[in-house]
Amino acid sequence: MAVAKKRRKSREINIGGVKIGGKNPISVQSMTNTRTEDVAATVAQINELARAGCEIIRCAVPSEEAAQALGEIKKQVNIPIVADIHFDYRLAISAMKNGADKIRINPGNIGDSGRVKAVVSEAKSRDIPIRVGVNSGSLEWQLIEKYGGVTAEGLVESALAQVHMIEDMGYDNLVVSIKSSDVMMSVRAHELISKQMDYPLHVGITEAGTLMSGSIKSAVGIGLILGQGIGDTIRVSLTGDPLAEVHAAKQILRTMGLRKGGIEVISCPTCGRTQIDLIGLANQVEEIAEEYPLDIKLAVMGCVVNGPGEAREADLGVAGGKGEGLIMKHGEVIKKVREDEILPALRYELDHWGEQDDKAV
């Protein structure tokens, strides 16, 4: 598998025990969509996301009640929590006092430099990283006028100005994100900023959209950025269940050759030869695959004509036929089963993966 270029050298930042930047793996992030004040619902969602592979989670903190809830949430989860702060600098301070492992701020909407300095001082006293976030939708009007609109150059200038402001306050435990819903603008902005500072970069396409369009935009944008060796942590932003964000992010990293682990499911398109519910089968196989931390390729093919040949390079696979399926292992057919036995047969092979291979039939 082709892999991305050599990664850009960035400094290492510790977020509640999860290290990003340096030589650390690119981490997967998501954001809860529960009300943070609802501790039970937020904890349940975070733990579900963590089981799916989320390594850092962000929670909205729009109120003092939400900030205080972080303390109880932290007792019940095992991944770092990032407090998402807008407008009220006091919420950033409260979130840190209640155990946030990192805060996300846009200094441009926090207020004057005195308020930013108060946040920075609290972060410095606790050695809590600050993620400086700039989005195309919140770019300062001065930069919009300077560049004749929202541009990659404007995003970079805004981010660097805010970074330098915090550096001048004596703090450099920073992560930077510059996001746009415009894929190519995001790519260009990351190309520019990666040459001008060595802070870890949080990569994503903001407001990407719904499951299908958002996943495609994110895969293209994040993939192009990662392919240049840029990026230390990623979030796929989708309008929907955050679980889909985690699954998409993991798939992007595996496709780029930047992560191993987890079953890669490949499946063929349906055609006139298909005599099995291939769509339903492939979806069920993907759900089962999520349960196993195996670094293998699993093929789901729709017919017994070309299926065995197409699945030869997979570690495990099934080729469906009329009322039956062929189970394949390392390119060889090991058993023929009825259609209703396909999923139990695949699960059996996954349960016993690594044991002595079955003899081919």
N, C-alpha and C positions, 0 to 999 in steps of 0.2 A: 504494500500500500504506500502510495506517495504521501509524504508528510510535509508539514509547513516548513518554511525557511527557519533557520536558526533564530531562536527567540531573542528579542531585544533585551538587553541587560537592564534590569530594573532593581531598585532597592527592595529589600524584604520588609514586609509589614506584618505584624502579628495582630490578628483580629480574634480575640477571645480564644486563643489556642490554635486557630487556623491561620497558617502563614501563607501569604500571597506574595507574588513577586519573587525576585531571585531565581532560584532553580526549582521552586515549588510547582507542583502541577497546577494547571489552570482550574480554578474552583468554580462551582456552580452555585448561583444565587437565585432566589426568588423573593416574592413579597406576598405577605398574607393579604387576603381581602376580607377578613373578618373585622369586626370592630375590636380594636386592641383592648378596649375597656372590658370586653367579654373574655375574661381569662380562659374559661373552659373551652370555648370555641376556638380561640387563638392557639392555645396549647395543642388541641386536637389536630388542627390544620398543620402546625409546625411539625409535629411528630410524624404525621402522614407524609409530608414533604421530605423530611429527613430520611424516612425509610425508602423513598423513591430515589434518593441520591442528592438532595439539596444539602449544601455544606455551610451556607451562610444565609440567614433569613432577615428580611427587612420588614419592620412594622411601622405603620403610620402612627405618628404621635401628634394628633390635632388638639389635644386637651391635656390638662394637668392630670385628669383621671387616667388617661391613657399612659402618661409618663409613669405614674405610680404603679400601674398594672404590670409594667415591665419587670419589676422586682419579683412578683409572684410567678410570672410566666417563666422567668429564667430558672426558677427552682424546679420546673417540670419539663424542661427541654435540654437537649444535649448539643445543640449547635449555636454558634454565636448569633446575637441579635443586634441588628443595626436599627437605630432609631431614625426615622425619616421626619425631618423637621423643616417646616416652612414658616416664615414670617415672625414667629415669636421666639426670640433667643432664650427666653426663660424656660421654655419647654426643652430646649437642648440641654440646658444645665440640669434640669430636673431629671431628664432621661438618664443622664450620666450618673447622677446620684442614686438612681434606682437600678443601676447595673447594666446599662447599655454597653455593649462591647465595642461599638463604633457609632458615630453619628454621621448622618448625611445632611449636609446643609448646602444651600445656595447663598453664599454671603451677600449676593446682590439683593435678596429679598429679606434678609435678617434685619437690616437697618444700618445705622451709622457704624463707624469703625469701633466706637466704644462698646457697642453691643457685641460685635464680632469678637472683640478682644476679651470680653467676659466669657464667651463660649470657649475661646482658645485657652484661656487661663485654666478653666475647669478641666478641659481635656488634657492639658499639660500636667496638671497636678495628679491625674489618674492614669497618665500615659495611654489615653484612649485615642485611636486613630480617627481622623476626620476625613470623610469623603467629600471633596469639593465637586459639586455637580453643576454642570451648565447644560441647559437644554436649548434647542433652537427656539422654542416657544417663549423663553424668558430672557432672550438676549437683550442687552441694554440698548436703548434707542440711539444712544450716541454711536454705537458700533454699527447699528443698522444703517444710520445715515452715512457713516464713514465708508462703508463697503457697498452702499447702494442696495441693501437688502440683507437678509440672513445668509451668511456664507460660512464656509469652513474656516476661513481666515478670521472672521469675527468671533466664532466660537472659541478658537484657539487663543486669540488675544484676551478674551474675557476670562477664560480659565486660568491663563498664566498670570493675569493681573491679580486674580483672587489668591492664587498660590503664593505669589510674591508678597501680598499683603499679610498673609498668615506667617510666612517665613520672617517677615520684618517684625512680627510680634514674638519671634523666638521659638517657633514651633515648626517641625517638618515631618511629623508622623502623619503623612497624608496619602490619600488615594485620590485619583482624579478620574472624572467621567465627563465626556463631552458627547452628548447624544442628539440625534436628529431623527425625524421620521423619514427624512430623505436619505436613502441608502448611500448613494454615491457621495453626498456631502459628508456623511459620517465617516466613510472610508478616507476621504481626503483629509478631514480634520485629524484623524488618528495618524495618518502619515506625517502630517505637519508637526503635531505636538510630540510625537515619539522621538523626534530629533532635538527637542528643545528642553527636555527634562527627563529625569530618570525615576519619577514616582510610578508606582504600579498603576495600570490603567484598567478601569472597570468598563467593559465593552458591552454595548447593546444598541439596538435600534429602538428608539422610544416610540410609543404609540403606534406599534407595528400593525395592529389590527386584530381581526378575529383569528380563530385557530388556523385556517388554511392560509389566508393571505399573510397573516402575521408570521407564521412559521416559515413561509417562503422568503419573505423580506428579511427576516432575521437570519436565516441560513445563508442567504447571499451576502448580506452585509457583514455579519460576524465572521463568516467564512473568509471573505476577502481580507478582512483585517487580520484575523489569526494567521492566514496564509502568508502574511508578510512578517510573521514572528512577533506581532504586536498584540498585547493583551495578557492580563494576569488573572482576571476573573470575569465571568460573563453572566448576564441575565437575558433571557428571552422574554420580552414583554408581550403578553397576549391578552386579549379581551376574553376572559374565560377562566376556567379552573387553573390555579397555579400549578397543579400537577402536570398539566400539559407543557408548561414552561420548562419544568425540570426534565421531562422526557425529551423535549426538543433540544435543550442545551446539551444533554448527555449525548444525543445522537450527532449533533454538530461536532462535538469534540472527538467522538469515535470515528466519524467520517473523515475528519482532518488528520487522523492518526495521532491525536494528542492525548487520547485516553484509551486505556484498555480496561477490560472487565465489563461484564454484562453481555448478554446474548444479542448478537446482531441477527435480526430476522430479515431474510430476503424472500420476496415472493414474486411470482410472475403475474403479468396482466391476464385477465380472463380473455378467452377466445372461443371460437365456435367448437373447439374440441373439449372444452371444459364440461365435465359431467358430475361435478361436485360443487357444493357451496363454497367456492374458494375464498370469496370475500369474508364470509363468516368464519371459515376455518383460520384464515390468516389473522384475523382480529383476535380470535380466541388464543391462537398460538402466541401472539404478542403479549397478551395478558399473562399467560403462563410463564413466558420467558422472563418477565419482570421479577419473578419470584426467585430466580436462580442467579447467583453471582459467578457465572461461568463465562470465561472468555472464549466463546465459540461462535461459529456461524451456523444458523439454522435456516434451511430452505423449505419453503412451502410452494409446491408446484401443482399446477392444475390438471395435468394429465399424465398418463403412464407412457405416452409416446416419446416426448422429449424430456419429461421430468427427470428421469435418472441421469441423463447426460448433463442437463442444465444444473443439477444439484451436485455434480461430482466434486466440485471444489468446496462444498460445504462440509462441515463436520458431522452434521445430522440433518435429516430432511425427510419429507414425505412427498410422494407424488400421488395425487388423488385420481381415482378412476370411477367408473360407474359402480357405486355402492361399495367401493373398496379403496385401499390405499397401500402403497409400498413404503415401508420404513427403511431409510438408508442411513448408513453410518460410514463415514470416510469414503463415500463414493460407491459403496457396495450395498446391494439390497440384502437386508438381514431378515425381513419377515413381511408377509402379506397379511393385512388385517381388514376386517369389515369397516365400513365407514364410521360406525358408531364406536369403533375401538381405536381410531386414530389418535385422539387426544390422550386417552389413558396409556397408549403405547409410547407416545412421545414423552409423557410425564415419567413413565418407567425408565426410559433411557436417560432422562435428565437426572432422576433420582440416583441412578447408578453410574453416572458419568465418571470416568476415570478408572472404573473397574475393568477387568479383562474384557476386551471386545468380543461381541457375539460373533459366531461364525456365520458367514453368509449362507442364505438358503440356496 
